[in-house]
Amino acid sequence: QLKLTESGGGLVQPGGSLRLSCAASGIFFPINTMAWYRQAPGKERELVAKIMERDDTYYLDSVKGRFTISRDHAKDTIYLQMKNVKPEDTAVYYCWGLQGREYWGSGTQVTVSP
């Protein structure tokens, strides 16, 4: 059974940096498309960044230039490097993968506060 496990969340000050990791386990074939979503209190879940086949990427407009999604194929892990974070980045961040069906991690809390 494929499982996605996030790590790296926490409390960070505005303007600071944080790196999230998502490790995939229980897989037999590489997952071509993976992504990071986030959900803030009272808001809908939104797509933050996606990495696709050939490592093409997509970013939410509000994080462009600040967040970078990357992948380590050997470790079946994706990362979200967050820089110059803002209070509005506060949310639970979820890892997502597509391999025949959708898979979700359980989420990691990111709080941006002085």
N, C-alpha and C positions, 0 to 999 in steps of 0.2 A: 504494500500500500504506500503510495507516494505521500510524503509528508514534507511540509514547508515550515521551517523554524526560524523566526526572526530573533535578532539580538541587537544590542547597541543603543536602545532608546534611553532616555533619561531627561534630566533637567539641564538646560543650557541657557546662558544669558543671550539677550539680543546681540546680534553681530558675531556670535560664536559659531563653532562648527561641531558637527556630529556625524558619525558614520554608522549607518545601519547595515546589517548583514542578513541575508536570507539563505539558509542552506537547505538544499533539497536532498531527501534521503528516500530509500526504497524505490529508486527508479532503475529501469533497465535501458532506457534510451534517453539521450539528452533532451531537455525541455527547450524548444526553440524560442518560445515567447514567454517572457516573465515580466512582471511589473510591480510597481509600488503604488498602492492606493492609500488614501488617508480619510479619516472621518473625524471631524471636530464635533463637539457637543452640540446637538440641535441641528446639525447639518447633514446633508446626504454624503455618502461616500463618493470620493472623486479620484480620478486617475491622476497620479502625480508624474510618473515616468514609466516608460515601457522600453524594453530592449527586445529586439526581434531577431529573426534569422539574419545572419551576416552582421549581427551586432548593430543594425540600424536602431536608432533611438527616437523617442518622442518625449516631449516635456510639456507639462501644463505651463501656460504662458507666465503665470505668476512666479514660477520657480526657475525659468530659463536664466542661465548665467549664474545661478547660485547652486543648483543641485546637479549632480552628475550620477547617472546610473552606469554601472559597469558589471562585467561578468568574469568570473574565473571558471573556465570550462573544466579544468582539471579537478576543481573542488565542487562542481555543481552548486556554485554559490553566486548570488548577485549582491551588489552593494548599492547603497545610496549615500553618496557623499553630499552632505548638506553644509553649505557655507553661508555666512552672513544671514543667519536665521533671523526670523521676525516673529513677534508674538502670534501673528496669524498663521504661522506654521504649526502651532500647537494642535496636536491631534493624535489619535491612535493610527499608527502606520501599519498597513497590512501588505504582506507579500502575496503575490498571485502568480499562478502558473497555468499554462494551457498545454495539456497533453491528452488529447482525446476528449477530455472534459476539463472543467475548471477546478483548480485547487487553491485553497486559501490557507494562509497561516493564521495563527491566533491573535497576532497583533502585538505591537510594542508601543508604549506611550512615549511621545516626545512632548516635552513642555518647555516652551520658551518664555522665560520670565526673568526680570532683574534679580 
